[in-house]
Amino acid sequence: MERRTIGAAALEVGAVGLGCMPMSWAYSTSRQRGAESLRAVHAALDRGVSLLDTADMYGPFTNELLIGRVLRERRADAFVSTKCGLLVGEQHIVANGRPGYVKRACDASLRRLQTDVIDLYQLHRADPEVPVEETWGAMAELVTAGKVRSLGLCAVGVRAGRRAGGRQYDATIRQLERVQQVFPVSAVQAELSVWSPEALEALLPWCRARGVGFLAAMPLGNGFLTGTLRPGEGFEPDDPRARHPRFTAEMMAANQPIVAGLRRVAHRHGEGVTAAQVALAWVLAQDPHVVPVPGAKQERWVAENAGAARLRLTPQDLAEVAALPPALGSWD
């Protein structure tokens, strides 16, 4: 697989990453199987999908434990990214950016991941009660201590239901500029997909100008852009899409022209090319330092996603995707 670099340290990863969250969190947890997820992670590494993206809150903790079982055998094949800064309670998720907590969280993640060093340690959310410079300073000390190789930040923007004007990530960019004064940012992780392209306006250009890598979260639109979800079929009760405004039967039907457009492009590239691969190839085409991180928990989807790294969209393809109608429905 093609390799891409992240940040000033030029850390190399496969062009497509693996979002491990669905294996332990959010998506139909009642049907999750550990053995199946383990096979999916091994399949990813076999195909050069080296970036494994997890977080301590997924589960919580069980996702890191699962990835640790793989790293114990294949640490040299993997680039491990995990996150800190969010605590999962019985009813709420709260931020904790206190320096002492961040350091304890890192040590706990290292134990669960069964590794001596985390390749990319990301701040999941800034704590409004703690100056972000203090949190980032504690994370920088982890790099100095040799526990972490590089630092990243998960960007939070105002999610737009349509491709409207306005700078969605102004607050995040101000936050990035503050922490950049403390220690270099190697990567920013934010949502980017055909139906949520808001990061292209200001956030990705900010990263490009500073040599910061960009990890594209939800590049398949929470599964919608794969074309495998059917309006009205419904979701498992514990799947958050069951309560999501953009995943009602009405909105899914209204947004089918987006999937149809991706399928038309896929058809031009030959048998076996899928709408999902076109969606990922579109993300890859936005910048050489963008790495899409699609979530998957089955080997067949990992293999399909990895295949997108070989797909080269033509100028005609890119123009056709750009001309697709904006997604309808609230994204909040």
N, C-alpha and C positions, 0 to 999 in steps of 0.2 A: 504494500500500500504506500501511496505517496505520503511523505512526512511533511509536517508543518512545524513552525517554531512559535514558541510562546515567550514573549517578553524579552527584555534586554539580555537576559542570561541565555537566550537562544536554546531553551529546552525543547527537545524534539518529541513530537507525538504523532500518531497516525492521523491522517486528515479527517477521519470520522471517529468520534469518541463513543462511549457507552454511558448513558445515564442509568444508574443502577437503582434509582429510587423506586420504580414500579415493582421491584422484586420484594419490597418490604413495606411499602407505604403508599397510601392514597388510592391506587388503582385495584379495585376488587381484591382486597387482601384476603377475603374468605377463600379464594381459589389459588392462592400462591403455594408453590411447592419448591422447597429448598433445593432438591436435586435438579429440578428443571432449571432453576436460576443458575446453579453452579455450572451446568453444561453450557448455558448461554454465555457466561463470562469466559469460560475456557474457549468457546468457539470464537468469541471476539478476539482474544489474544492470538489464537491461531491465524486469524486473518489480518493481523497487524493493527487491530483496533486497540491501541495501547492505553489510551486515557480512560480510566475508570473513575467516574464521578459519583461520589457518595456524600454523606453528611452524618454527623452524630445524631441528628434528630430523626432520621429516617428509621422508623421502627417504634420508638426510638432505639438506637444502638444496634438493632439486629442487622441492619444493612452493612454496617462496618464489620460486624462479626462474620457475615457471609463472605464479604470480599477478603477478609483476613484468611479464610480457609484457602482461597485461591493464591493469595500472595505468599503464603507459607511455602508453596511449591514453585511459584513462577514469578517471584519478585522482579527478576531481571527483565521480564517481558512487559511489565506494566509501568504506567505512569499514574500514580495514585493521587487523586484530588479529593479532599474532604473539606468539611466546613464546620465552623463553630459560631456561637452567638445566639442561638435560639434554644429555648427550653420548652419542652412539651409538657403541659399540665393536663389535668383531666378535662378541662373545658377550654383552655386558652393556650396559645403559643405566645411566649413573651421573650423579649430580647434581653440578653445579658452580655454586656461588653466590658465588665470589670476586669482589669488586668489579671488579677489573681485567678479568676474563674477561667479566663482564656488559656492560661498556662496549664491549669489542671485539666481542662478539656482536651488540650493537645496530648498530654501524657496518656489520658484515657483512650483517645483515638489510636495512638501508637500501639497500645496494648491490644486493642480489639483488632486492629489491622495486621498485627503480628509483623511489624516492620520497625526498623530503626529510624526511618526518616519518611516524612510526607513530602511528596514532590511539589504539590501546590496546596497551600492552606488558605481557604477562603473565609472571609467574614460574611456570614449568611445575611445578617441584617445589623445595621448600626443600632446601638442602644441609645434612645433619646435622653437617657439619664446620665450618660457618660460621654465626655468629649471623644469624638471618633479618633482624634490623635492619640489619646491615651490607650485606647484599644489597639490601634495599629502599632503603637510603640511596643506593647507587650508582644504582639505577633512578630515584630522585627527582632525582638530578643530571642525568639524561638529559632529564627534563622541563624543568628550569631551562635546559638548553642548547638547548632548542627541537627536540630530536630526537624527542621523544615527547610526546603530548598528555595521556595519562592512564595510570594503572597498574592492573593487575588481578592476581589470584592464582587459580591453579587449585587447587581444594579436593580433598583426598584424604580419603575417609571409609572406614570399615570396611564393605565391601559385604555386605549381608545377602541371603540367599537367600529370606527370607520377610519379610513386613511385621511384624517383631517390634518389641517395645519397645526402649528404649535410645537414647541420643543418639549417633548415628553420627558426628557431626562435631565432637565436643567439642574434640579436639586442633586441628582446623583453626580453630575459632572462637578458641581461645586464641592461635593464630598470627596471625590477623587482627587481634585486639586489640593485639598487640605492634606490628605494622607500621603500624597506624592511628595510633599515637603518633608515627611518623616522617614519614609522608606519607599523604594520603587515599587510600583504596582506592576506585576508581571502579567496579570490577566483580569479581564472583566467578564463576568457571566451575566447575560441578559437575554430576554426572549427575542428571538428573531426567526421569522418564518414568512412564507408567502402571504399568509393572512394576518400577520402581525409584524409589519416591517418598520415600526416606528423608530427602532434603534438606528436605522440608516441615516436619519436626518442629522443628528448631532453626536450621538454616543459613539458610533463606530468611527466617524471621522476624528473624534477626540483620541480614540485608541490608535488609529492609524498614524496620526501626527506624532505620537509619542512612542511608537514601537511597542505598544501594549497589545498582547494577544486578546482575542475575543472568542469566548465560548458561547455558542448560540444555543440557548436553552429552548426547549419545546419547538424544535425546528419542523416538526410534523403536526403542529397545531393540536397537541393533545390527542393525536391519532386521527383527526379529521382528514388531514391531507393524504393519508394513505389510501383513501377511497374504500376502506373495508367497513366503515361504520354506516349503517343504514338508518335514515330518519324513521323514528317511531319504534325502533327495536328496543330501545331502553337500555339501561345500565344496571349493574348490580347496586343494591341499596347503599353499600359502603363506597361506591365510586363517586367522587365529587362531581363528575360530569353529569350525574343524575340531577343535580341541583344547579347546574351552570346555565345561565341565560343563553349562551351561544349554542348549547347542545339540546335545546328543545327540538321537538320534531319539526316545528315550523321553521326555526332558524337553520337547522341542518338542511332542510329541503331548499330553503332560499339560497344557501351557499353552495349547492351542488355545482353550479357553473364553474366554480374555482377548481373543483376536482376534475370536472370534464375537460377543462383547459389543460391541466397537468397531464391527463391521459392522452390528449391529442399530441402533446410534445413527446411523451413516452413512446407512442405508436411510431413516430418518425424514426426513433432510434432502434427499432427492431423488436423482435419477439423477446419477451422476458423482462423488458424494461418496464418499470412500474411508476405510477404517479408519485409514490413515496420517494423513489430514487430521483425523480426530477425535482421534487421539493427540496431534497437535501443538496442536489447538485446546484440548485439556485443559490442556496446559502453559501456553499463553497465558492461560488463565482463572485461573491461580493467583495472578497479581499483575500490575499494569500495567507493572512494570519488569522482567518476565521476558522474555527473548528466546531462543526455542529455536534451536539451531544444528544442524540435521540435516545429516549428511554426505551428499553426492551427487556423482556424477561423470558423470551423463548428463542431458541437457536435459529429458527427459520427467519425471524425478524432481524436478528443480529446479522445474519448472512445477507439479507436483502439490503439492509442499511449500509453495510460495508461495501456492497457493490456500487453504491452511488459515487464512491471515490474514483471510479473508472469512467464515469459518465461525463463527457464534455459537452456542455450546452453551446450551441451556435449563437451568433448574434441574433438570428431570427428567433431562436427559442427564447432567449432572454427578453426580446422585445414582446413576444407573445405572452410570456408570463407577466411582464410589466403591465400589459393591457388588460389583464383579467380584472373583473369587477372587484371592488373592495368588499371585504367581509362585512356581513350584516349581523347585527345583534350586539348587545353589550358584552364586554369582556371582563366585567367586574364581578 
